[in-house]
Amino acid sequence: MKIIRTSILPFHGFSAINLLGILFVHHGVYLSNELINHERIHTVQQREMLFVFFYIFYMLEWLVRLPMKGNAYRNISFEREAYANQRNLDYLKSRPLYAWRHYLKKPVRETKNHNI
């Protein structure tokens, strides 16, 4: 995964954004192993959905979850999978294909740090 430091992306309130397997990070953001692993999980998700379908499904799921209780971003299945496994640095070695679909209905535990 290529990492690019920039002042343009990601959007305000976020530390990093993964677009097409390229990680855009603000200058001065510490790239912890957990943050990098979180974004690597997104890269695998994007690849297995041929990138375009990942973004379509991501946006559709976000729109569906907007009126629901809780944080729409944190409730997206892709984010649930990435947050649930970001501390397991070996997760991608044994991750099954389309593992994010198992997170479509699981409840989210709210945390203070949700700006990855």
C-alpha positions in Angstrom: 0.0 0.0 0.0 1.5 3.3 -1.1 1.3 6.2 1.5 1.1 9.8 0.5 1.3 12.7 2.9 -0.8 15.6 1.9 -2.7 18.6 3.3 -5.6 18.1 0.9 -6.8 14.6 1.8 -8.4 13.3 4.0 -11.3 15.4 4.8 -11.5 17.4 8.0 -11.9 15.2 11.1 -10.1 12.2 9.7 -6.5 11.1 9.9 -6.3 9.0 6.8 -8.3 7.9 3.8 -7.7 4.9 1.5 -8.5 5.5 -2.1 -7.8 2.7 -4.6 -5.3 1.2 -2.2 -3.4 4.4 -1.8 -3.3 5.8 1.7 -3.6 9.6 2.0 -2.5 11.0 5.3 -2.2 14.5 6.8 1.3 15.7 7.6 2.2 15.0 11.2 -0.2 12.1 11.6 1.4 9.2 13.4 1.0 6.0 11.4 0.5 3.3 14.1 0.5 -0.4 13.2 -3.2 -0.4 14.0 -4.0 2.5 11.6 -1.9 0.9 8.8 -3.6 -2.5 9.4 -7.0 -0.9 9.4 -6.3 0.7 6.0 -4.8 -2.6 4.6 -8.0 -4.3 5.5 -9.8 -1.7 3.4 -7.4 -2.3 0.5 -8.2 -6.0 0.6 -12.0 -5.2 0.7 -11.6 -2.8 -2.3 -9.7 -5.4 -4.3 -12.1 -8.2 -3.7 -15.0 -5.9 -4.9 -13.1 -4.7 -7.9 -12.8 -1.2 -6.3 -15.8 0.4 -8.0 -18.3 -2.0 -6.3 -16.7 -1.3 -3.0 -17.3 2.4 -3.3 -20.9 2.0 -4.6 -21.8 -0.4 -1.8 -20.0 1.8 0.8 -22.0 4.8 -0.2 -25.3 2.9 -0.4 -24.7 1.4 3.0 -23.8 4.8 4.5 -27.0 6.3 3.1 -29.2 3.5 4.4 -27.6 3.8 7.9 -27.9 7.6 8.1 -31.4 7.7 9.5 -30.6 4.7 11.9 -29.5 5.0 15.5 -25.8 5.5 15.9 -23.0 6.7 13.8 -23.6 5.9 10.1 -19.9 5.8 9.3 -19.1 3.5 12.2 -22.0 1.2 11.3 -20.8 0.5 7.7 -19.9 -3.2 7.5 -16.5 -2.4 5.9 -15.6 -0.1 8.8 -16.9 -2.6 11.4 -14.6 -5.3 10.0 -11.6 -2.9 9.9 -12.1 -1.5 13.4 -12.8 -5.0 14.9 -9.6 -6.4 13.5 -7.1 -3.5 13.3 -5.2 -4.6 16.4 -4.8 -8.1 15.0 -1.8 -7.6 12.8 -2.1 -11.2 11.5 -5.8 -10.9 10.5 -5.2 -10.6 6.8 -3.3 -13.9 6.7 -6.4 -15.8 7.6 -9.2 -13.5 6.6 -11.9 -15.2 4.5 -13.1 -13.6 1.3 -15.9 -11.1 1.7 -15.5 -11.2 5.5 -17.1 -7.7 5.8 -20.6 -9.3 5.0 -20.5 -10.9 8.5 -20.5 -7.4 9.9 -23.7 -6.2 8.2 -25.9 -6.9 11.3 -23.4 -7.0 14.2 -23.9 -4.1 16.7 -21.2 -1.5 17.0 -19.6 -0.5 20.3 -19.1 3.2 20.2 -15.6 4.4 21.1 -14.2 7.9 21.4 -11.5 7.5 18.7 -13.4 7.0 15.5 -11.4 9.3 13.2 -9.3 6.9 11.3 
